[in-house]
Structures are given as structure tokens and as C-alpha cells.
């Protein structure tokens, strides 16, 4: 009985750690978010790997937020600003990395209960592949800070 319970727990943890796929060429890895306060927007990052032809991330939705937008950071005149993007290119045979300090997903109107260690579903919408749902982990602040040059 104990062996069966351990096997079930291991299978569940492996399934949770597995990258998401759209039954196609796209896989999504390392989906994580930063939620500082439920009253403030959050941000999510992930890596999209593409084993097929070119595609584009054109939107996202989540029951954990009223609205999800694609954004990027731009350095202008020594100031970093955020801008909304219509899409993020996912090159054929390549990847698109959404990272702190670069392209990311903004989560507006967060629902209660999101805290470090929790998770929520996020549906990514691709121009060609269609929807891909991933599980996003709410990560500790240190894991979601932009990396400095040389790190």
C-alpha cells in the first residue's frame, strides 16, 4: 500500500514538472510568475521551444487574472519602460524566452489566493498552433528578478 502511494506521488510530481505541449511542435518550460500584492499587476515568464515551423504568441488568458497582456521592456534615454506587444515571434526550430527585464506576460486584476508556492493555469494562444495551457508556478522574488550582465 505504501509503495503504491509513493508511486502515485512520484507520478504526480513528474507530471507537474513536465513541459506543456499542444500535441504539436511547441513545448513550454519553466513557467513562473511574480505576485507581489494581489492589488498590483503580476508578471509571468516562460520559455517556448518550437520544433516545427514559425509561429507567434498572440495572446494569453487565465482564470487567475481579469486580463493578460504581452509586454516588453524598452530602454530609452537611460529609462526602462514597458510597452504592450501584439505578438512574440517563435522562430522555426528555435525558442522564445520570456524573461525578467525583457518580454513577459502582465497579469491584471489578479484573483485572491496567489502566493509563493501556489500555481495557476495559463492558456497561451498561438497564431498557428492554437491554445496551449500551462501550469504557472508563483516563484519567490529572488527567482524573478532580472539578471545582471555577467550573471
Secondary structure, DSSP 8 states (H G I E B T S, - for coil): -HHHHHHHHHHHHHHHHS-EE-SSSEEEEEEEEE-S-TTS-EEEEEEEEESSS-EEEEEEE-TTEEEEEEEEEEEETTEEEEEE-S-EEE-TT-EEEE-TTSSEEEEEEE-TT--TT-EEEEEEEETTTEEEEEEEEE--GGGGS---TT-
